[in-house]
Amino acid sequence: MKTTFGALSLIFILGVLLVVANPNYGLKFGLGEGNWEEYRYTDQYYIEHGVEEVGGTNIVTDIVFDYRGYDTLGEATVLFTSIAGAVALLRKWRGEE
Amino acid sequence: MRPQNSDMGLIVKTMARATIPLIGIFGAYVIVHGHITPGGGFQGGATIAGAGVLFLVAFGLSEAKEKINKNFYSVLEGIGGLVFLTAGMLGLGVVFFYNVLWHKGPVFNGEAGTLLSAGYLPIMNLAVGLKVYTGLVSALFAIALFRRWKK
C-alpha cells in the first residue's frame, strides 16, 4: 500500500515537472524566450568553429581543454589537493605507532 | 578468529587476471583517442583506475603493496599536473591556453580527425589521464593501507 502510494506520487510529481518545464506553455527560465539562440550563441559558435580553431573533432574535449582550460586546471588542482589531504589525514601520525 | 586473509578466492583472481589487461587497454584507447572520439583523459584515467582497484580488491593488500609503489605514483601524479600546465603555457606568446601546436606547431598538426592532430589536446589528455589514474589509485591505496579504525 505504502509502496504503491509512493510510486503513484512519484509519477504525479514527474508529470507536474513535465508540464512545468515544457518550453511551449510552462515556466520560462532566463532571458531567452522565443529567440534563445540570440542569447546562447556560444553553443553554435563551438559547433561551427571548434574543429578549425582547436583541432579536435571531439567538441567536448575542445571546450574542456581549450575554451574552458582554466576550469580544467582548477579541476586538476582540486583532485591533487583532495588526494594530498586524504593521504595527510589517513597516514600514521607521530603519536601512534 | 581466522587468520588475516585479505585476497579473494580462485575464481575472482582468475577473472581479475583475465579482465585487468582488457580494462587497461580500453582505458588507454579512450585516453589516446580523446580528441577524436567520445571520452578523454579524465574518463580513460578513471577506467584504468578501475583496473587498479580491481587488482587491489581481488589480490589483497599484501600483494598490491609489492606491485604498487605509492611514492612512485605520487611522483607520476605531480608530473601529470606539470605536463598539463606546461602544455597550457606553450602558447603563452599569444595567450594562456592558446593552441599554438595546432596553428603553427611542428608536431600534432595533421588533418583534423587523425590521431596526430589537435595540437596540445593529445598531450593534455595523456597528462590528465596519468594524473587521474595515479591519483585515484593512490587515494584508494591510502584508504586501504592506513586503517584508522580499531580492530
gemmi code that builds the backbone of each chain (N, CA, C; Angstrom):
import gemmi

chains = {
    "A": [
        ("MET", (0.838, -1.199, 0.000), (0.000, 0.000, 0.000), (0.873, 1.249, 0.000)),
        ("LYS", (1.838, 1.236, 0.944), (2.728, 2.397, 1.025), (3.569, 2.545, -0.244)),
        ("THR", (4.053, 1.379, -0.735), (4.893, 1.402, -1.923), (4.115, 1.909, -3.131)),
        ("THR", (2.865, 1.439, -3.257), (2.039, 1.871, -4.377), (1.806, 3.370, -4.318)),
        ("PHE", (1.504, 3.834, -3.112), (1.269, 5.268, -2.962), (2.506, 6.078, -3.324)),
        ("GLY", (3.668, 5.575, -2.869), (4.904, 6.272, -3.196), (5.163, 6.322, -4.683)),
        ("ALA", (4.965, 5.197, -5.353), (5.200, 5.161, -6.796), (4.237, 6.081, -7.523)),
        ("LEU", (2.970, 6.067, -7.102), (1.980, 6.921, -7.749), (2.320, 8.400, -7.561)),
        ("SER", (2.778, 8.749, -6.344), (3.107, 10.158, -6.119), (4.344, 10.553, -6.917)),
        ("LEU", (5.297, 9.615, -7.067), (6.470, 9.908, -7.902), (6.056, 10.189, -9.336)),
        ("ILE", (5.135, 9.348, -9.856), (4.675, 9.544, -11.235), (3.950, 10.889, -11.369)),
        ("PHE", (3.159, 11.232, -10.324), (2.439, 12.508, -10.348), (3.408, 13.684, -10.373)),
        ("ILE", (4.459, 13.595, -9.521), (5.441, 14.685, -9.469), (6.159, 14.810, -10.807)),
        ("LEU", (6.472, 13.656, -11.416), (7.150, 13.685, -12.715), (6.269, 14.352, -13.767)),
        ("GLY", (4.960, 14.027, -13.727), (4.054, 14.646, -14.689), (3.953, 16.145, -14.493)),
        ("VAL", (3.898, 16.570, -13.224), (3.842, 18.010, -12.948), (5.095, 18.698, -13.456)),
        ("LEU", (6.255, 18.048, -13.233), (7.512, 18.629, -13.713), (7.514, 18.723, -15.230)),
        ("LEU", (7.004, 17.702, -15.886), (6.966, 17.726, -17.355), (6.119, 18.893, -17.846)),
        ("VAL", (4.988, 19.140, -17.170), (4.128, 20.249, -17.594), (4.819, 21.581, -17.315)),
        ("VAL", (5.458, 21.669, -16.118), (6.056, 22.946, -15.733), (7.230, 23.292, -16.633)),
        ("ALA", (8.040, 22.274, -16.977), (9.253, 22.545, -17.736), (9.021, 22.561, -19.233)),
        ("ASN", (7.814, 22.424, -19.682), (7.570, 22.415, -21.122), (7.859, 23.790, -21.703)),
        ("PRO", (8.670, 23.862, -22.730), (9.021, 25.174, -23.265), (7.869, 25.883, -23.963)),
        ("ASN", (6.808, 25.175, -24.308), (5.745, 25.829, -25.065), (4.818, 26.634, -24.166)),
        ("TYR", (4.417, 26.040, -23.020), (3.464, 26.758, -22.183), (3.845, 26.746, -20.710)),
        ("GLY", (5.010, 26.160, -20.351), (5.405, 26.099, -18.956), (6.169, 27.334, -18.533)),
        ("LEU", (6.915, 27.177, -17.420), (7.769, 28.265, -16.953), (8.869, 28.512, -17.955)),
        ("LYS", (9.303, 29.758, -18.017), (10.421, 30.081, -18.897), (11.564, 30.592, -18.044)),
        ("PHE", (12.752, 29.973, -18.244), (13.912, 30.336, -17.447), (14.806, 31.258, -18.253)),
        ("GLY", (15.331, 32.261, -17.604), (16.334, 33.093, -18.234), (15.734, 34.101, -19.192)),
        ("LEU", (16.622, 34.727, -19.931), (16.213, 35.796, -20.819), (15.504, 35.286, -22.061)),
        ("GLY", (16.122, 34.283, -22.664), (15.666, 33.895, -23.989), (14.352, 33.168, -23.938)),
        ("GLU", (13.363, 33.710, -24.596), (12.086, 33.013, -24.649), (11.927, 32.359, -26.013)),
        ("GLY", (11.577, 33.136, -26.997), (11.454, 32.540, -28.323), (12.801, 32.502, -29.023)),
        ("ASN", (13.552, 33.596, -28.823), (14.801, 33.713, -29.567), (15.973, 33.392, -28.667)),
        ("TRP", (16.004, 32.144, -28.134), (17.069, 31.796, -27.197), (18.408, 31.703, -27.890)),
        ("GLU", (18.408, 31.456, -29.189), (19.696, 31.329, -29.879), (20.439, 32.647, -29.888)),
        ("GLU", (19.700, 33.733, -29.784), (20.350, 35.037, -29.759), (21.189, 35.211, -28.493)),
        ("TYR", (20.727, 34.608, -27.388), (21.435, 34.764, -26.121), (22.412, 33.631, -25.867)),
        ("ARG", (22.183, 32.497, -26.481), (23.096, 31.362, -26.266), (23.851, 31.073, -27.545)),
        ("TYR", (24.459, 32.078, -28.098), (25.139, 31.897, -29.381), (26.402, 31.073, -29.247)),
        ("THR", (26.938, 30.897, -27.995), (28.206, 30.168, -27.865), (28.065, 28.711, -28.288)),
        ("ASP", (26.902, 28.096, -28.058), (26.706, 26.706, -28.457), (27.027, 26.538, -29.937)),
        ("GLN", (26.341, 27.371, -30.739), (26.522, 27.266, -32.189), (27.941, 27.644, -32.593)),
        ("TYR", (28.534, 28.590, -31.839), (29.901, 29.007, -32.157), (30.865, 27.843, -31.986)),
        ("TYR", (30.745, 27.100, -30.868), (31.645, 25.969, -30.649), (31.473, 24.930, -31.737)),
        ("ILE", (30.219, 24.665, -32.111), (29.991, 23.634, -33.127), (30.580, 24.059, -34.466)),
        ("GLU", (30.483, 25.341, -34.775), (30.940, 25.772, -36.100), (32.449, 26.006, -36.156)),
        ("HIS", (33.025, 26.558, -35.099), (34.435, 26.941, -35.157), (35.366, 26.026, -34.370)),
        ("GLY", (34.826, 25.075, -33.618), (35.663, 24.279, -32.732), (36.733, 23.490, -33.456)),
        ("VAL", (36.343, 22.811, -34.525), (37.309, 21.959, -35.228), (38.395, 22.804, -35.873)),
        ("GLU", (38.014, 23.951, -36.407), (39.022, 24.751, -37.110), (39.927, 25.494, -36.135)),
        ("GLU", (39.404, 25.880, -34.972), (40.213, 26.678, -34.053), (41.067, 25.828, -33.122)),
        ("VAL", (40.530, 24.689, -32.661), (41.270, 23.883, -31.688), (41.798, 22.608, -32.326)),
        ("GLY", (41.050, 22.024, -33.250), (41.586, 20.900, -33.989), (40.979, 19.564, -33.659)),
        ("GLY", (40.437, 19.388, -32.452), (39.867, 18.091, -32.127), (38.464, 17.957, -32.683)),
        ("THR", (38.162, 16.813, -33.225), (36.802, 16.612, -33.724), (35.833, 16.286, -32.597)),
        ("ASN", (36.360, 15.982, -31.416), (35.519, 15.807, -30.239), (35.325, 17.182, -29.596)),
        ("ILE", (34.152, 17.763, -29.836), (33.949, 19.157, -29.431), (34.027, 19.311, -27.917)),
        ("VAL", (33.621, 18.260, -27.198), (33.664, 18.346, -25.734), (35.104, 18.522, -25.263)),
        ("THR", (36.037, 17.759, -25.865), (37.439, 17.923, -25.490), (37.945, 19.307, -25.871)),
        ("ASP", (37.483, 19.821, -27.026), (37.866, 21.180, -27.409), (37.461, 22.189, -26.348)),
        ("ILE", (36.206, 22.057, -25.886), (35.718, 23.019, -24.897), (36.467, 22.845, -23.576)),
        ("VAL", (36.621, 21.581, -23.151), (37.182, 21.334, -21.823), (38.641, 21.756, -21.748)),
        ("PHE", (39.408, 21.490, -22.796), (40.844, 21.748, -22.709), (41.262, 23.075, -23.312)),
        ("ASP", (40.444, 23.683, -24.142), (40.882, 24.942, -24.745), (40.012, 26.127, -24.340)),
        ("TYR", (38.730, 26.065, -24.680), (37.885, 27.218, -24.367), (37.715, 27.385, -22.866)),
        ("ARG", (37.614, 26.252, -22.163), (37.442, 26.315, -20.715), (38.639, 25.699, -20.014)),
        ("GLY", (39.850, 26.092, -20.461), (41.061, 25.487, -19.930), (41.291, 25.793, -18.468)),
        ("TYR", (40.933, 27.011, -18.062), (41.124, 27.377, -16.657), (40.312, 26.472, -15.746)),
        ("ASP", (39.114, 26.123, -16.218), (38.249, 25.262, -15.418), (38.889, 23.894, -15.201)),
        ("THR", (39.477, 23.344, -16.284), (40.131, 22.044, -16.171), (41.355, 22.127, -15.278)),
        ("LEU", (42.065, 23.246, -15.360), (43.231, 23.431, -14.487), (42.802, 23.423, -13.020)),
        ("GLY", (41.714, 24.132, -12.729), (41.223, 24.120, -11.357), (40.743, 22.757, -10.918)),
        ("GLU", (40.148, 22.029, -11.851), (39.683, 20.683, -11.533), (40.852, 19.763, -11.184)),
        ("ALA", (41.934, 19.881, -11.971), (43.122, 19.079, -11.672), (43.695, 19.461, -10.314)),
        ("THR", (43.665, 20.763, -10.014), (44.154, 21.207, -8.707), (43.306, 20.654, -7.578)),
        ("VAL", (41.981, 20.638, -7.805), (41.090, 20.101, -6.781), (41.377, 18.633, -6.529)),
        ("LEU", (41.600, 17.875, -7.615), (41.913, 16.445, -7.464), (43.200, 16.253, -6.666)),
        ("PHE", (44.216, 17.027, -7.054), (45.511, 16.924, -6.362), (45.366, 17.260, -4.885)),
        ("THR", (44.650, 18.349, -4.605), (44.510, 18.785, -3.217), (43.737, 17.774, -2.386)),
        ("SER", (42.682, 17.205, -2.990), (41.876, 16.258, -2.219), (42.676, 15.009, -1.891)),
        ("ILE", (43.496, 14.532, -2.848), (44.272, 13.333, -2.573), (45.366, 13.626, -1.552)),
        ("ALA", (45.987, 14.807, -1.685), (47.000, 15.174, -0.692), (46.387, 15.259, 0.700)),
        ("GLY", (45.174, 15.825, 0.771), (44.516, 15.918, 2.075), (44.137, 14.567, 2.624)),
        ("ALA", (43.646, 13.672, 1.746), (43.264, 12.341, 2.203), (44.464, 11.591, 2.746)),
        ("VAL", (45.586, 11.649, 2.010), (46.784, 10.941, 2.476), (47.312, 11.564, 3.754)),
        ("ALA", (47.270, 12.887, 3.845), (47.784, 13.553, 5.035), (46.941, 13.228, 6.268)),
        ("LEU", (45.627, 13.073, 6.075), (44.781, 12.765, 7.222), (44.840, 11.294, 7.593)),
        ("LEU", (45.011, 10.407, 6.593), (44.866, 8.986, 6.861), (46.153, 8.311, 7.278)),
        ("ARG", (47.299, 8.930, 7.015), (48.558, 8.229, 7.303), (48.786, 8.155, 8.801)),
        ("LYS", (49.818, 7.390, 9.174), (50.136, 7.250, 10.593), (50.636, 8.554, 11.142)),
        ("TRP", (50.073, 8.957, 12.293), (50.530, 10.196, 12.890), (51.687, 9.929, 13.833)),
        ("ARG", (52.269, 11.022, 14.332), (53.516, 10.860, 15.066), (53.294, 10.125, 16.388)),
        ("GLY", (52.197, 10.377, 17.044), (51.976, 9.819, 18.359), (51.612, 8.347, 18.370)),
        ("GLU", (51.111, 7.810, 17.276), (50.569, 6.454, 17.284), (51.427, 5.549, 16.413)),
        ("GLU", (52.163, 4.694, 17.054), (52.982, 3.759, 16.292), (52.522, 2.338, 16.534)),
    ],
    "B": [
        ("MET", (39.530, -16.905, 15.817), (39.499, -15.977, 14.679), (40.349, -16.507, 13.535)),
        ("ARG", (39.829, -16.410, 12.328), (40.601, -16.900, 11.198), (41.730, -15.916, 10.869)),
        ("PRO", (42.804, -16.448, 10.323), (43.940, -15.558, 10.038), (43.569, -14.511, 8.983)),
        ("GLN", (44.301, -13.430, 9.052), (44.041, -12.312, 8.141), (44.319, -12.732, 6.711)),
        ("ASN", (43.249, -12.861, 5.935), (43.375, -13.300, 4.554), (42.598, -12.333, 3.694)),
        ("SER", (43.318, -11.362, 3.132), (42.598, -10.248, 2.526), (42.306, -10.453, 1.046)),
        ("ASP", (42.809, -11.539, 0.432), (42.540, -11.689, -1.002), (41.308, -12.553, -1.216)),
        ("MET", (40.817, -12.502, -2.462), (39.586, -13.215, -2.789), (39.913, -14.653, -3.198)),
        ("GLY", (38.888, -15.385, -3.589), (39.073, -16.766, -3.964), (39.652, -16.936, -5.360)),
        ("LEU", (39.711, -18.201, -5.779), (40.382, -18.529, -7.048), (39.635, -17.955, -8.245)),
        ("ILE", (38.296, -18.020, -8.192), (37.500, -17.577, -9.343), (37.690, -16.087, -9.579)),
        ("VAL", (37.610, -15.323, -8.501), (37.758, -13.875, -8.644), (39.149, -13.529, -9.136)),
        ("LYS", (40.154, -14.253, -8.593), (41.530, -13.963, -9.015), (41.720, -14.252, -10.500)),
        ("THR", (41.194, -15.397, -10.965), (41.355, -15.737, -12.380), (40.645, -14.730, -13.279)),
        ("MET", (39.420, -14.355, -12.869), (38.696, -13.370, -13.658), (39.426, -12.037, -13.674)),
        ("ALA", (39.998, -11.666, -12.547), (40.731, -10.400, -12.495), (41.954, -10.452, -13.393)),
        ("ARG", (42.673, -11.602, -13.372), (43.825, -11.739, -14.269), (43.425, -11.582, -15.716)),
        ("ALA", (42.233, -12.084, -16.066), (41.808, -12.009, -17.464), (41.320, -10.609, -17.825)),
        ("THR", (40.640, -9.931, -16.894), (39.983, -8.681, -17.284), (40.822, -7.437, -17.053)),
        ("ILE", (41.797, -7.492, -16.137), (42.577, -6.279, -15.865), (43.311, -5.766, -17.114)),
        ("PRO", (43.972, -6.645, -17.919), (44.596, -6.105, -19.130), (43.593, -5.517, -20.107)),
        ("LEU", (42.411, -6.133, -20.219), (41.422, -5.600, -21.155), (40.943, -4.218, -20.705)),
        ("ILE", (40.703, -4.083, -19.407), (40.268, -2.776, -18.896), (41.350, -1.729, -19.145)),
        ("GLY", (42.604, -2.133, -18.907), (43.703, -1.199, -19.138), (43.814, -0.783, -20.577)),
        ("ILE", (43.654, -1.751, -21.500), (43.745, -1.417, -22.923), (42.615, -0.482, -23.323)),
        ("PHE", (41.419, -0.749, -22.818), (40.289, 0.107, -23.173), (40.486, 1.531, -22.638)),
        ("GLY", (40.980, 1.624, -21.396), (41.240, 2.948, -20.840), (42.292, 3.694, -21.638)),
        ("ALA", (43.363, 2.981, -22.037), (44.407, 3.622, -22.830), (43.854, 4.079, -24.178)),
        ("TYR", (42.961, 3.284, -24.756), (42.336, 3.688, -26.025), (41.517, 4.957, -25.846)),
        ("VAL", (40.748, 5.012, -24.743), (39.915, 6.195, -24.508), (40.783, 7.436, -24.331)),
        ("ILE", (41.935, 7.263, -23.633), (42.810, 8.421, -23.419), (43.435, 8.874, -24.726)),
        ("VAL", (43.994, 7.908, -25.488), (44.762, 8.279, -26.676), (43.854, 8.883, -27.745)),
        ("HIS", (42.634, 8.354, -27.875), (41.705, 8.881, -28.867), (40.794, 9.956, -28.290)),
        ("GLY", (41.247, 10.606, -27.207), (40.363, 11.541, -26.536), (39.935, 12.716, -27.380)),
        ("HIS", (40.763, 13.117, -28.370), (40.417, 14.298, -29.139), (39.619, 13.974, -30.394)),
        ("ILE", (39.389, 12.699, -30.690), (38.578, 12.396, -31.879), (37.323, 11.602, -31.550)),
        ("THR", (37.318, 10.826, -30.506), (36.117, 10.065, -30.174), (35.653, 10.471, -28.783)),
        ("PRO", (34.423, 10.152, -28.412), (33.962, 10.485, -27.070), (34.865, 9.922, -25.983)),
        ("GLY", (34.966, 10.674, -24.906), (35.876, 10.286, -23.842), (36.973, 11.312, -23.724)),
        ("GLY", (38.017, 10.964, -23.022), (39.112, 11.898, -22.829), (39.991, 11.446, -21.681)),
        ("GLY", (40.841, 12.363, -21.252), (41.802, 11.991, -20.232), (41.158, 11.565, -18.929)),
        ("PHE", (40.169, 12.328, -18.485), (39.568, 12.033, -17.186), (38.857, 10.687, -17.205)),
        ("GLN", (38.076, 10.469, -18.244), (37.299, 9.230, -18.308), (38.201, 8.014, -18.450)),
        ("GLY", (39.202, 8.110, -19.343), (40.111, 6.987, -19.525), (40.930, 6.714, -18.281)),
        ("GLY", (41.366, 7.794, -17.614), (42.130, 7.600, -16.385), (41.302, 6.921, -15.312)),
        ("ALA", (40.024, 7.312, -15.219), (39.159, 6.661, -14.234), (38.941, 5.195, -14.588)),
        ("THR", (38.883, 4.889, -15.908), (38.724, 3.492, -16.317), (39.926, 2.661, -15.899)),
        ("ILE", (41.141, 3.189, -16.155), (42.334, 2.424, -15.767), (42.422, 2.314, -14.248)),
        ("ALA", (41.995, 3.374, -13.559), (41.987, 3.303, -12.097), (41.052, 2.202, -11.618)),
        ("GLY", (39.970, 1.954, -12.393), (39.107, 0.821, -12.062), (39.853, -0.502, -12.112)),
        ("ALA", (40.761, -0.649, -13.093), (41.581, -1.859, -13.147), (42.472, -1.970, -11.912)),
        ("GLY", (43.047, -0.833, -11.495), (43.881, -0.861, -10.302), (43.098, -1.236, -9.060)),
        ("VAL", (41.873, -0.706, -8.966), (41.041, -1.024, -7.811), (40.646, -2.499, -7.829)),
        ("LEU", (40.385, -3.019, -9.043), (40.066, -4.448, -9.151), (41.242, -5.299, -8.698)),
        ("PHE", (42.454, -4.877, -9.063), (43.650, -5.587, -8.596), (43.735, -5.571, -7.076)),
        ("LEU", (43.492, -4.399, -6.515), (43.577, -4.261, -5.054), (42.533, -5.121, -4.364)),
        ("VAL", (41.323, -5.159, -4.930), (40.260, -5.922, -4.281), (40.490, -7.417, -4.441)),
        ("ALA", (40.921, -7.840, -5.645), (40.994, -9.269, -5.921), (42.205, -9.912, -5.265)),
        ("PHE", (43.343, -9.225, -5.285), (44.568, -9.866, -4.814), (44.949, -9.473, -3.401)),
        ("GLY", (44.225, -8.543, -2.818), (44.501, -8.205, -1.443), (45.580, -7.159, -1.295)),
        ("LEU", (45.676, -6.646, -0.097), (46.574, -5.513, 0.141), (48.034, -5.918, 0.117)),
        ("SER", (48.339, -7.144, 0.611), (49.754, -7.529, 0.735), (50.392, -7.698, -0.638)),
        ("GLU", (49.624, -8.271, -1.573), (50.151, -8.426, -2.931), (50.255, -7.072, -3.629)),
        ("ALA", (49.228, -6.214, -3.398), (49.247, -4.904, -4.044), (50.385, -4.052, -3.520)),
        ("LYS", (50.760, -4.281, -2.244), (51.858, -3.495, -1.675), (53.164, -3.781, -2.397)),
        ("GLU", (53.332, -5.025, -2.865), (54.565, -5.350, -3.584), (54.572, -4.733, -4.976)),
        ("LYS", (53.386, -4.680, -5.609), (53.332, -4.253, -7.010), (53.218, -2.740, -7.152)),
        ("ILE", (52.509, -2.099, -6.235), (52.241, -0.670, -6.374), (53.138, 0.104, -5.433)),
        ("ASN", (53.990, 0.930, -6.022), (54.861, 1.784, -5.221), (54.181, 3.139, -5.051)),
        ("LYS", (53.803, 3.440, -3.834), (52.979, 4.626, -3.592), (53.728, 5.922, -3.905)),
        ("ASN", (55.016, 5.957, -3.542), (55.779, 7.182, -3.794), (55.949, 7.433, -5.289)),
        ("PHE", (56.159, 6.332, -6.030), (56.276, 6.457, -7.482), (55.000, 7.020, -8.072)),
        ("TYR", (53.860, 6.556, -7.562), (52.588, 7.044, -8.076), (52.388, 8.511, -7.745)),
        ("SER", (52.823, 8.916, -6.559), (52.709, 10.332, -6.199), (53.538, 11.193, -7.143)),
        ("VAL", (54.755, 10.712, -7.438), (55.619, 11.456, -8.361), (54.961, 11.552, -9.733)),
        ("LEU", (54.367, 10.433, -10.197), (53.717, 10.439, -11.507), (52.562, 11.424, -11.528)),
        ("GLU", (51.839, 11.525, -10.432), (50.714, 12.461, -10.411), (51.199, 13.896, -10.537)),
        ("GLY", (52.282, 14.210, -9.805), (52.845, 15.552, -9.945), (53.315, 15.843, -11.348)),
        ("ILE", (53.940, 14.817, -11.981), (54.426, 15.004, -13.345), (53.257, 15.264, -14.301)),
        ("GLY", (52.167, 14.537, -14.104), (50.990, 14.748, -14.956), (50.463, 16.166, -14.849)),
        ("GLY", (50.359, 16.677, -13.639), (49.892, 18.046, -13.469), (50.831, 19.055, -14.091)),
        ("LEU", (52.147, 18.820, -13.941), (53.108, 19.768, -14.509), (53.070, 19.754, -16.027)),
        ("VAL", (52.915, 18.551, -16.622), (52.857, 18.474, -18.082), (51.618, 19.196, -18.596)),
        ("PHE", (50.505, 19.055, -17.875), (49.280, 19.763, -18.253), (49.500, 21.270, -18.239)),
        ("LEU", (50.121, 21.751, -17.174), (50.361, 23.192, -17.053), (51.319, 23.675, -18.143)),
        ("THR", (52.368, 22.863, -18.426), (53.330, 23.245, -19.448), (52.684, 23.300, -20.825)),
        ("ALA", (51.808, 22.322, -21.109), (51.121, 22.332, -22.399), (50.208, 23.550, -22.512)),
        ("GLY", (49.619, 23.978, -21.398), (48.819, 25.185, -21.443), (49.668, 26.426, -21.666)),
        ("MET", (50.916, 26.373, -21.185), (51.782, 27.549, -21.315), (52.517, 27.610, -22.644)),
        ("LEU", (52.347, 26.595, -23.503), (53.105, 26.565, -24.761), (52.808, 27.798, -25.602)),
        ("GLY", (51.553, 28.188, -25.667), (51.191, 29.333, -26.489), (51.121, 30.616, -25.704)),
        ("LEU", (51.996, 30.767, -24.724), (51.922, 31.933, -23.855), (52.255, 33.218, -24.599)),
        ("GLY", (52.904, 33.090, -25.773), (53.181, 34.290, -26.559), (51.911, 34.978, -27.017)),
        ("VAL", (50.844, 34.196, -27.212), (49.566, 34.794, -27.620), (48.692, 34.996, -26.393)),
        ("VAL", (48.331, 33.863, -25.768), (47.501, 33.924, -24.583), (47.608, 32.570, -23.897)),
        ("PHE", (47.352, 32.548, -22.602), (47.371, 31.283, -21.875), (46.323, 30.342, -22.465)),
        ("PHE", (46.678, 29.071, -22.611), (45.816, 28.060, -23.231), (45.542, 28.371, -24.701)),
        ("TYR", (46.539, 28.918, -25.392), (46.413, 29.069, -26.841), (47.024, 27.852, -27.509)),
        ("ASN", (46.286, 27.273, -28.438), (46.707, 26.002, -29.026), (47.700, 26.255, -30.142)),
        ("VAL", (48.936, 26.595, -29.755), (49.912, 27.029, -30.763), (50.392, 25.854, -31.599)),
        ("LEU", (50.380, 24.652, -31.003), (50.847, 23.489, -31.761), (49.935, 23.197, -32.933)),
        ("TRP", (48.661, 23.456, -32.767), (47.712, 23.158, -33.836), (47.813, 24.198, -34.941)),
        ("HIS", (48.058, 25.462, -34.591), (48.032, 26.508, -35.607), (49.328, 26.562, -36.386)),
        ("LYS", (50.471, 26.508, -35.683), (51.722, 26.550, -36.438), (52.820, 25.732, -35.782)),
        ("GLY", (52.465, 24.639, -35.147), (53.470, 23.857, -34.455), (54.123, 22.825, -35.349)),
        ("PRO", (55.240, 22.303, -34.911), (55.915, 21.286, -35.729), (55.245, 19.924, -35.657)),
        ("VAL", (54.646, 19.587, -34.530), (54.028, 18.262, -34.378), (52.560, 18.441, -34.053)),
        ("PHE", (51.840, 17.341, -34.174), (50.409, 17.295, -33.822), (49.579, 18.313, -34.594)),
        ("ASN", (49.941, 18.580, -35.844), (49.107, 19.491, -36.615), (48.664, 18.864, -37.923)),
        ("GLY", (48.365, 17.570, -37.858), (47.860, 16.907, -39.052), (46.424, 17.288, -39.329)),
        ("GLU", (45.835, 16.558, -40.266), (44.453, 16.855, -40.627), (43.535, 16.550, -39.448)),
        ("ALA", (42.509, 17.380, -39.279), (41.603, 17.195, -38.147), (40.887, 15.863, -38.267)),
        ("GLY", (40.873, 15.110, -37.181), (40.243, 13.801, -37.200), (41.237, 12.669, -37.209)),
        ("THR", (42.515, 12.969, -37.482), (43.526, 11.919, -37.404), (44.123, 11.902, -36.007)),
        ("LEU", (44.940, 10.868, -35.749), (45.447, 10.688, -34.385), (46.448, 11.779, -34.013)),
        ("LEU", (47.304, 12.151, -34.968), (48.346, 13.143, -34.663), (47.866, 14.532, -35.061)),
        ("SER", (46.760, 14.956, -34.501), (46.249, 16.286, -34.803), (45.894, 16.963, -33.494)),
        ("ALA", (45.250, 18.114, -33.602), (44.642, 18.797, -32.460), (45.652, 19.389, -31.488)),
        ("GLY", (46.882, 19.624, -31.932), (47.802, 20.399, -31.109), (48.061, 19.785, -29.755)),
        ("TYR", (47.814, 20.565, -28.708), (48.172, 20.076, -27.379), (47.108, 19.175, -26.770)),
        ("LEU", (46.014, 18.949, -27.458), (44.964, 18.126, -26.848), (45.427, 16.706, -26.512)),
        ("PRO", (46.153, 15.994, -27.406), (46.630, 14.657, -27.009), (47.583, 14.689, -25.827)),
        ("ILE", (48.454, 15.709, -25.789), (49.393, 15.810, -24.659), (48.626, 16.016, -23.361)),
        ("MET", (47.655, 16.921, -23.424), (46.865, 17.192, -22.215), (46.037, 15.981, -21.816)),
        ("ASN", (45.515, 15.259, -22.808), (44.749, 14.056, -22.482), (45.627, 13.038, -21.775)),
        ("LEU", (46.854, 12.852, -22.307), (47.769, 11.907, -21.659), (48.094, 12.359, -20.242)),
        ("ALA", (48.366, 13.658, -20.082), (48.751, 14.157, -18.760), (47.608, 13.993, -17.767)),
        ("VAL", (46.407, 14.384, -18.185), (45.279, 14.298, -17.269), (44.934, 12.837, -16.977)),
        ("GLY", (45.060, 11.976, -17.997), (44.806, 10.559, -17.760), (45.776, 9.972, -16.751)),
        ("LEU", (47.053, 10.293, -16.924), (48.069, 9.824, -15.962), (47.772, 10.344, -14.567)),
        ("LYS", (47.387, 11.617, -14.506), (47.134, 12.240, -13.204), (45.937, 11.598, -12.517)),
        ("VAL", (44.866, 11.411, -13.274), (43.663, 10.849, -12.665), (43.894, 9.399, -12.246)),
        ("TYR", (44.562, 8.635, -13.116), (44.818, 7.228, -12.788), (45.653, 7.095, -11.524)),
        ("THR", (46.801, 7.773, -11.507), (47.666, 7.629, -10.341), (47.026, 8.227, -9.095)),
        ("GLY", (46.289, 9.334, -9.286), (45.656, 9.957, -8.133), (44.606, 9.074, -7.505)),
        ("LEU", (43.722, 8.508, -8.339), (42.659, 7.670, -7.781), (43.227, 6.414, -7.157)),
        ("VAL", (44.229, 5.804, -7.834), (44.805, 4.576, -7.280), (45.493, 4.862, -5.958)),
        ("SER", (46.239, 5.972, -5.887), (46.931, 6.235, -4.624), (45.954, 6.624, -3.523)),
        ("ALA", (44.838, 7.288, -3.891), (43.851, 7.615, -2.859), (43.230, 6.344, -2.296)),
        ("LEU", (42.839, 5.420, -3.182), (42.224, 4.185, -2.683), (43.231, 3.336, -1.937)),
        ("PHE", (44.492, 3.379, -2.410), (45.540, 2.631, -1.729), (45.769, 3.182, -0.337)),
        ("ALA", (45.716, 4.519, -0.233), (45.886, 5.129, 1.097), (44.748, 4.735, 2.017)),
        ("ILE", (43.523, 4.717, 1.468), (42.382, 4.344, 2.306), (42.510, 2.893, 2.765)),
        ("ALA", (43.007, 2.004, 1.869), (43.147, 0.606, 2.248), (44.323, 0.389, 3.186)),
        ("LEU", (45.369, 1.199, 3.019), (46.610, 0.941, 3.746), (46.554, 1.464, 5.175)),
        ("PHE", (46.087, 2.690, 5.326), (46.122, 3.304, 6.656), (44.755, 3.180, 7.283)),
        ("ARG", (44.486, 2.052, 7.903), (43.189, 1.905, 8.570), (43.242, 2.641, 9.890)),
        ("ARG", (42.298, 3.509, 10.072), (42.285, 4.296, 11.298), (41.205, 3.834, 12.246)),
        ("TRP", (40.600, 2.676, 11.948), (39.628, 2.182, 12.908), (40.246, 1.042, 13.705)),
        ("LYS", (39.708, 0.839, 14.909), (40.274, -0.170, 15.808), (39.813, -1.553, 15.377)),
        ("LYS", (40.679, -2.526, 15.604), (40.341, -3.900, 15.256), (39.263, -4.424, 16.196)),
    ],
}
model = gemmi.Model(1)
for chain_id, residues in chains.items():
    chain = gemmi.Chain(chain_id)
    for i, (resn, *xyz) in enumerate(residues, 1):
        res = gemmi.Residue()
        res.name, res.seqid = resn, gemmi.SeqId(i, " ")
        for name, pos in zip(("N", "CA", "C"), xyz):
            atom = gemmi.Atom()
            atom.name, atom.element = name, gemmi.Element(name[0])
            atom.pos, atom.b_iso = gemmi.Position(*pos), 0.0
            res.add_atom(atom)
        chain.add_residue(res)
    model.add_chain(chain)
structure = gemmi.Structure()
structure.add_model(model)
structure.setup_entities()
